[in-house]
Amino acid sequence: MLDSCIMIMTRQINTYLILALLLMGIGACDPNAEEDTSQNGTIRLQVWAHAGQQAEREVLQSQVTRFSQQSGDVDVKLTFIPERDYNAQVQAAAIAGDLPDVLEFDGPYLYNYIWQGHLLPLENLLPSTLVSDLLPSITTQGTYDQHLYSVGVFDSGLGLFARKSALDAIGARIPSNAAEAWSIAEFNQILSKLAEQDQDRMVLDLKLNYRGEWFSYGFSPILQSAGADLIDRRDYQNSQGVLNNPAAVAALQHLQDWITAGYVDPNLDDAAFVNGQVALSWVGHWAYADYKQAWPSDLLLLPLPDFGHGSKTGQGSWNWGISRTSHHPSVAAQFISFLLSVDEVLRMSNANGAVPGTRSAVQRSLHYGDDGELRLFADQLMQGVSMPRPKTPAYPAITAEFQKAFQQIRHGVDVSQVLDQAAQRIDQDIKDNQGYPAAR
């Protein structure tokens, strides 16, 4: 049976995807694969989700149970896929014609999936009242070519966590919102003063122990705050003159200077802030629980510094869409709508600590509501401080090049040279793909 499956698949896909299918277990040729409707009329809805933290999985499993009980005639088959393999499995399933009805996907791959024609527009499937209740960052991320293709149950927050006592000791001003963010000159002075009070002079955690997409998510806002960007967003055809313009070079030179001056802790054990080795940590919402436990009465959340054009942050996280091959798009939309009901959004947000994906849920949230300690994260998403990833199928190439550039800058390579090379390679990828034309 396996040999016949391989023969069939070989006619449809290349060798890489064959291996992906075999290793990851997609049942494109499974003779026991279930039909999407049983003999008694029950609709079977196939749902794929990433295998994130255990708390997220448990909440989603309970949500599937509640939805099935509520709907009566829908049987949801939920499949968790390891996060590291998720994109490869989606691509393999698309080639094999075996995408699920509903699938989750991470922000970096969204526009590529849309460009490849894998997703259905959602604006006519989801209730308009629900769409209007979504955080603007959610709809901004999910909209491409004037259509809404994805929605998220939660979004992300990015900022500076700080120990108040350390800032008070040097007389630092405490900004309460993005409009009051420290200027880059002020931030540099604060780093210098904190270093003077610190035995090893390492006072800033940039999560250098992280990998991959973190560097684009966490540090491309430096470019945008400086008036530069990863790519020209007017037509998404050129990185030259944007990623490597003088403002971008100057902004990332500051980052290199922090490292050269010895202000940045390598954070090898991911505990620099928790252990009190540093006073500041440049990170996202996910660090809050550990930081709060470590510093229950001394923890502050602050906006990122302003490099000249206002404080900016990243946004975006895992989100939901409906595949074009779904036989039950309206039922799939009902499932997504259920996940976005206020109670369900709060269940997930309470489990993973992320920013609730709807305004209604934000207002009811303990941490993100008006008086919540993490309200800054919600405000940044609702007030246009956060920046979506560039809306182009070229984003996987863009983020890969920026990650390489960050590592070179971190290790002392000339900033201008690094950004010139990254911009050239991004533009070459766009050229190689004929500009990623909208029609496929």
C-alpha positions in Angstrom: 0.0 0.0 0.0 2.8 2.4 0.8 4.5 1.8 -2.6 1.3 2.6 -4.4 0.8 5.8 -2.4 4.4 6.9 -3.3 3.7 6.3 -7.0 0.6 8.4 -6.9 2.2 11.2 -5.0 5.3 11.2 -7.2 3.1 12.3 -10.1 2.0 15.3 -8.1 4.8 16.6 -6.0 8.5 16.9 -5.9 10.9 14.7 -3.8 11.1 17.2 -0.9 7.4 17.2 -0.4 7.2 13.4 -0.7 9.6 13.1 2.2 7.7 15.7 4.1 4.5 13.8 3.6 6.0 10.5 4.7 7.8 12.0 7.7 4.9 14.1 9.0 2.2 11.6 8.4 -0.2 13.3 6.0 -2.8 10.8 4.9 -3.2 11.9 1.3 -3.3 8.3 0.3 -4.9 6.8 3.4 -7.6 4.4 2.4 -9.2 4.8 5.8 -9.4 8.6 5.6 -12.8 9.7 6.8 -15.3 11.4 4.5 -16.4 14.8 5.5 -20.0 13.8 6.2 -21.1 10.7 8.0 -24.1 8.5 7.0 -26.3 10.1 9.8 -25.7 13.6 8.4 -23.1 14.8 10.9 -20.6 17.1 9.3 -16.9 16.4 10.0 -14.8 19.5 10.2 -11.1 19.0 9.9 -9.1 21.5 12.0 -5.3 21.9 12.2 -3.6 23.8 15.0 0.0 24.2 16.1 1.1 22.2 19.1 2.0 25.2 21.3 2.2 25.2 25.1 0.2 22.7 27.0 -2.2 25.2 28.4 -3.2 26.4 24.9 -3.8 22.8 23.7 -6.0 22.1 26.6 -8.1 25.2 26.1 -8.5 24.5 22.4 -9.5 20.9 23.0 -12.1 22.0 25.5 -13.3 24.6 23.0 -13.7 21.9 20.3 -15.8 19.9 22.8 -18.0 22.8 23.7 -18.5 23.8 20.0 -19.5 20.2 19.0 -21.9 20.0 21.9 -23.5 23.3 21.0 -23.7 22.7 17.3 -25.1 19.1 17.6 -24.4 18.0 14.0 -20.8 18.9 13.7 -17.9 16.6 14.6 -14.6 18.5 14.8 -11.5 16.5 14.2 -8.6 18.5 15.8 -5.1 17.7 14.8 -2.1 19.3 16.5 1.1 19.7 14.5 4.5 20.5 15.9 5.2 24.2 15.5 8.6 23.6 13.8 7.0 21.4 11.1 3.8 23.4 10.6 4.6 25.4 7.5 6.2 22.5 5.7 3.2 20.3 6.5 0.7 22.9 5.2 2.7 23.3 2.0 2.9 19.6 1.5 -0.9 19.1 2.2 -1.7 21.9 -0.3 0.2 20.2 -3.0 -1.5 16.9 -2.2 -4.9 18.5 -2.1 -5.3 17.6 1.5 -5.7 20.8 3.4 -8.1 20.8 6.4 -11.3 23.0 6.5 -9.8 25.2 9.2 -6.2 25.8 9.8 -4.0 27.9 12.0 -0.9 29.7 10.8 1.7 32.0 12.0 2.0 35.6 10.8 5.3 35.1 8.8 3.6 32.8 6.3 0.1 34.3 6.0 0.6 36.4 2.8 2.5 33.6 1.1 -0.5 31.2 1.8 -2.9 33.8 0.4 -0.7 34.4 -2.7 -0.5 30.7 -3.3 -4.3 30.6 -3.3 -4.8 28.4 -0.2 -7.3 30.6 1.7 -10.9 31.9 1.4 -11.8 35.5 2.1 -13.7 35.7 5.3 -15.6 39.0 5.1 -18.8 37.3 3.8 -18.5 34.3 6.1 -18.0 36.0 9.5 -20.6 38.2 11.2 -19.9 41.9 10.6 -20.4 42.6 14.3 -17.6 40.2 15.1 -15.2 41.6 12.5 -15.8 45.1 13.9 -15.0 43.9 17.4 -11.6 42.6 16.4 -8.6 44.6 17.4 -7.5 46.7 14.5 -4.1 45.0 14.5 -5.9 41.7 13.9 -7.8 42.9 10.9 -4.8 44.8 9.6 -2.7 41.7 9.7 -5.4 39.5 8.2 -6.3 41.8 5.3 -4.6 41.4 1.9 -5.6 42.9 -1.5 -8.7 44.4 0.2 -10.0 41.0 1.5 -9.9 39.6 5.1 -8.3 36.2 5.0 -7.4 35.5 8.7 -8.5 36.4 12.2 -6.8 35.8 15.5 -8.1 34.9 18.9 -5.1 36.8 20.4 -2.4 39.2 19.5 1.1 39.9 20.9 2.6 42.7 22.9 6.2 44.1 22.7 7.9 46.5 25.1 10.4 47.0 27.8 10.0 45.4 31.2 11.9 47.2 33.9 12.7 47.1 37.6 11.3 50.4 39.0 13.8 50.5 41.9 16.7 50.5 39.4 15.2 53.4 37.4 14.4 55.3 40.5 18.0 55.0 41.7 19.2 56.9 38.6 16.3 59.4 38.6 15.0 58.1 35.3 11.7 59.4 34.0 8.9 56.8 33.8 6.9 56.9 30.6 3.3 55.7 30.9 2.4 55.3 27.3 3.9 55.3 23.8 3.5 59.0 23.3 5.8 59.5 26.4 8.4 57.0 25.3 12.1 57.8 26.0 13.9 59.4 23.0 16.8 57.4 21.8 19.2 60.0 23.3 17.4 59.6 26.7 17.5 55.8 26.4 21.2 55.9 25.7 21.7 58.1 28.8 19.6 55.7 30.9 21.7 52.7 29.8 24.9 54.6 30.6 23.7 55.6 34.1 22.4 52.1 34.8 25.7 50.6 33.8 27.5 52.9 36.2 25.5 51.4 39.0 26.1 47.8 37.8 29.1 45.7 38.6 29.4 44.1 35.2 27.8 47.0 33.3 25.3 44.6 31.6 21.9 46.2 32.1 19.8 45.3 29.1 18.4 41.9 27.9 17.6 41.7 24.2 16.7 38.0 24.3 19.8 37.1 22.3 19.2 33.5 23.3 16.1 33.5 21.1 16.1 32.3 17.5 14.6 33.0 14.1 11.6 35.3 13.7 12.2 36.9 17.1 14.8 39.2 15.6 12.5 40.6 12.9 9.5 40.8 15.3 11.5 42.4 18.1 13.9 44.7 16.2 12.4 45.8 12.9 10.3 48.3 15.0 13.6 50.1 15.5 13.7 50.7 11.7 10.1 51.9 11.6 10.5 54.2 14.6 13.5 55.7 12.8 11.5 56.4 9.6 12.8 53.4 7.7 11.4 49.9 7.2 12.1 46.4 5.9 10.7 47.2 2.4 8.9 50.0 0.6 5.2 49.3 1.6 3.8 51.4 -1.2 4.2 48.5 -3.7 6.4 46.0 -1.9 8.9 45.9 -4.8 12.0 47.4 -3.3 14.0 47.1 -0.1 16.9 49.2 -1.5 16.7 52.7 -0.2 14.4 51.7 2.7 16.1 49.0 4.7 19.5 50.5 4.0 18.8 54.2 4.1 20.7 56.6 6.5 17.9 56.5 9.1 18.0 52.7 9.2 21.8 52.6 9.4 21.8 55.2 12.3 19.1 53.3 14.2 20.8 49.9 14.1 24.1 51.6 14.8 22.6 52.4 18.2 21.8 48.8 18.8 25.4 47.7 17.8 26.8 50.4 20.1 24.8 49.0 23.1 26.4 45.6 22.5 29.9 47.1 21.9 29.6 49.1 25.1 28.9 46.0 27.1 25.4 47.0 28.1 23.7 43.9 26.7 23.7 40.6 28.7 24.0 37.5 26.5 21.3 36.0 28.6 22.5 32.4 27.9 20.1 30.9 30.5 17.1 33.1 29.7 17.1 34.4 33.2 19.0 37.7 33.1 16.0 39.8 34.1 14.5 37.2 36.5 17.8 36.9 38.4 18.3 40.6 38.7 21.4 40.6 36.3 19.8 43.4 34.2 17.3 46.2 34.9 15.7 46.2 31.5 14.3 43.5 29.2 13.2 44.0 25.6 10.6 41.3 25.1 7.0 40.4 24.6 4.0 39.6 26.7 4.9 36.0 27.2 7.6 36.9 29.7 5.2 38.7 32.1 4.2 35.7 34.3 7.8 34.8 35.2 8.8 38.5 35.6 5.9 39.2 37.8 6.7 36.2 40.0 10.3 37.4 40.3 9.5 41.1 40.9 5.9 41.2 42.2 6.1 44.8 43.5 8.9 46.2 41.4 7.9 45.4 37.8 7.1 48.1 35.2 6.0 47.8 31.6 7.3 50.6 29.3 7.1 51.4 25.6 10.1 50.9 23.4 12.3 54.0 22.8 11.5 56.5 20.1 14.1 56.7 17.4 12.6 59.8 15.9 9.2 58.9 14.5 7.5 57.7 17.6 7.7 54.4 19.5 6.8 51.4 17.4 6.3 47.7 18.3 5.7 44.4 16.6 2.3 42.7 16.3 0.8 39.5 15.1 0.6 35.9 16.2 -1.1 32.6 15.3 -4.4 33.2 13.5 -7.2 31.2 11.8 -8.3 30.8 8.2 -10.5 28.6 6.0 -8.9 26.7 3.2 -10.3 27.0 -0.4 -10.8 23.3 -0.5 -13.1 23.2 2.4 -16.5 21.6 1.7 -18.1 23.3 4.6 -16.9 27.0 4.7 -20.0 28.3 6.5 -19.6 25.7 9.2 -15.9 26.4 9.4 -16.8 30.1 9.9 -19.2 29.2 12.7 -16.3 27.4 14.4 -14.0 30.4 14.1 -16.8 32.7 15.3 -17.2 30.5 18.4 -13.5 30.7 19.2 -13.8 34.5 19.0 -16.8 34.8 21.4 -15.8 36.8 24.4 -15.7 34.0 26.9 -13.6 31.7 24.6 -11.2 34.5 23.8 -10.6 35.1 27.5 -10.1 31.4 28.2 -7.3 31.3 25.7 -5.8 34.7 26.7 -5.8 33.6 30.4 -4.0 30.4 29.3 -1.3 31.8 27.2 -1.0 35.4 28.5 -1.5 37.0 25.1 -3.5 40.1 24.3 -7.2 39.2 23.8 -8.1 39.5 20.1 -11.4 41.5 20.5 -12.1 44.8 22.1 -14.9 43.3 24.2 -12.6 40.7 25.6 -9.9 43.3 26.3 -12.3 45.3 28.4 -13.1 42.3 30.5 -9.5 41.2 30.9 -7.8 41.4 34.2 -4.4 42.1 32.8 -5.3 44.1 29.6 -8.4 46.0 30.8 -8.3 49.7 31.6 -6.5 49.2 35.0 -4.5 46.1 34.0 -0.7 46.0 34.3 -0.4 45.1 30.7 -2.8 47.7 29.3 0.1 49.3 27.4 0.2 46.2 25.1 -3.5 46.5 24.2 -3.3 50.3 23.7 -0.3 49.8 21.3 -2.4 47.4 19.2 -5.5 49.6 19.2 -3.8 53.0 18.7 -1.6 52.2 15.7 1.7 52.0 17.5 2.2 48.4 16.4 3.4 47.6 12.9 2.2 44.6 10.9 4.6 42.4 9.0 5.0 43.6 5.4 2.0 42.4 3.4 3.9 40.6 0.7 4.5 36.9 -0.2 8.2 37.9 -0.1 8.1 38.2 3.7 9.7 34.8 4.4 12.7 36.0 2.4 12.6 39.4 4.0 12.6 38.1 7.6 15.3 35.6 6.8 17.6 38.3 5.5 16.9 40.6 8.4 17.7 37.8 10.8 21.1 37.3 9.1 21.7 41.1 9.2 20.9 41.3 12.9 23.4 38.5 13.7 26.1 40.3 11.7 25.4 43.6 13.3 25.4 42.0 16.7 28.9 40.6 16.0 30.3 44.0 14.9 30.1 43.9 11.1 29.7 47.4 9.5 26.0 48.3 9.7 25.8 50.0 6.4 27.5 47.1 4.6 25.2 44.6 6.2 22.0 46.4 5.3 23.2 47.0 1.7 23.7 43.3 1.3 20.4 42.4 2.9 18.5 44.9 0.7 20.1 43.6 -2.4 19.2 40.0 -1.6 15.6 40.8 -0.8 15.2 42.7 -4.1 16.7 39.8 -5.9 14.2 37.4 -4.4 11.4 39.7 -5.5 12.8 40.0 -9.0 13.3 36.2 -9.2 9.5 35.9 -8.4 8.5 38.5 -11.0 7.4 40.9 -8.3 5.1 38.3 -6.7 2.1 39.3 -8.9 -1.3 39.2 -7.3 -2.9 36.8 -9.8 -1.9 33.1 -9.5 
